[in-house]
Amino acid sequence: MTTKNRQSATTEKPVWFITGCSTGFGRELAKHVLECGYRVVVTARHPAEVKDLAAQGKALVLKLDVTNQGQINAAIKAAEKNFGRIDVLVNNAGIGYFAAVEESEEKEVRRMFEINVFGLSRIIQAVLPGMRKRRQGFIVNFSSIGGLRSFPSVGYYNATKFAVEGLSEALWQEVEPPAIKVMLLEPSGFRTDWAGRSANESKRQIADYAATAGACRKEVRAISGKQPGDPVRAVQEVKSFTDYALSTAPPAPTYYPRMKKLNAKGPEVLGNLPPVRGLPPKFFQEATEDKRNVLIDTRMMLAFGGGHIKGALSIGASPMLSIWAGWLLDPTKPNLLVLESDEQLNEAVRLFLRTGYTKFAGYLVGGMRSWDNAGLPLVAVGQMTVQEIKQAGKKLQLLDVRSRDEWNKGHIPNASHVFLGELHANLGELDQSKPTAVYCDSGYRASIATSILKQAGFASVYNVPESWQAWKKAGFPVEMELKKETK
């Protein structure tokens, strides 16, 4: 049912503790969370490099080398003394190292393991007692696409990230009873300093590896700072997902009981990733017509909106895919995948595996480009700006699919609220004949919702890029549910 007039308890904004804030994801995330008015512990080995962030809000800047247990203990103590608690831990500190396995120097490899693996685990161990005491918390561990597959010249770096993956997945199962959540981030191709000053390389370079490790090292170094991925947009999604996970929860996700049973008996032993057949467009089209299969488009929202296969459910291949697949999909039905590129297959499959999805009917070889080249039909989802929403007023059916807590803290006037995880059950409360625009915090959940509405036969559906964030930045009126009810 809609929650236009429901009330929830007022909660303080969470306290974030972020490591490695001098550059890259750590810096951009700290900056964004501070701009949102949150209390943030900003840490760096050299605090002078982040002193500008101290002036941007409720920031506590601390010196922290994650290989130094004394500094870790002092930082956690200072954070809890100043802010009373730590709600969100972001383990971002990390370095790279370019070298073929034979070229690698043990001193450099050990240093990387100390930072990327043992430093991360030390911080987790220091923060967990407080989170367990409060029975709430959220731990974000930065891994990498290199934690899912290995590449020449970064074998030992891959090993550190494989370790982070294994540790995080075990931790996720261990801390479920105290209601602490764990998220892995596996970025690739973002404009950070990872391949720049944050990565050393071996002094010795062996000629026999010039065409493999050497070539890969040169290629990655050459594009450092020019990668297509925007870390600013990425951290907005991280913040949005963390807010959702920490918010006053709607009913428990549908996959919780299933995952508890799976964890109790142990997962199915696959030996490797489950095989997924590559299907050319014509064969893929035939597979979409088989009602036993579920069509999932894992591209991001603008690509999905620009053109997709009719009946597809949009769940972008970010860390949030795991949780929303768990909410919305039937694990007994095989999934058909549309990918951004064929190289993304293993990464996408791992995201499905995290919430117990092991059945796949195939993936579209060559992606939507091959589908389009084959002359097969496409459908689209319109995009609507917040300015257009404001101008349309009550002529538009405006749907907010964020959590109940997010809704109560502020929403667009004249909107209705149905939490995304409950949308299927509440479609009857919406008017299919009316133009409908959907928003969330930044657009990811709204894209999922628009695809559900399209499946249900809503003719005129629009996604709102940047969504609630864009509305607030535009300075448009905000309705506060709690304030309305206490007048």
FENBEL-V268807 format. One line per field, one symbol per residue. phi: phi as a letter, one per 20 degrees, with the letter a starting at -180 (. if undefined). Layout:
phi = ???
//
This chain:
phi = .fcfceccffcfffedccemefblgffffgfffffeneeceedafcggfcffffeeqeddecfbdfedffffffffffffffdnacecddedgacdbeafgfffegffffffffefdffgfffgffeggffffelarbdddfdagfedbdcfncgffgffffffffffffggffefgfmddccddcfbmdfcegedfecebffecegfdfedffffffffffegndfffdffffffffffffggfefgffgggfeggfffffffenfgeenafffcfedfgfffffffeeffededdeffffffffrbegnfeecffdgfggfffffddefedfdddddfbffegfffffffffdnecdceqcffnmffffffemefcccdfdcfffffffflffdedcddfffffgffqbfgmedccggfdfgfcgfedefedgcddccecpffffgfffffffenffdccedgmlgffffffmfgcddfffgfdf
//
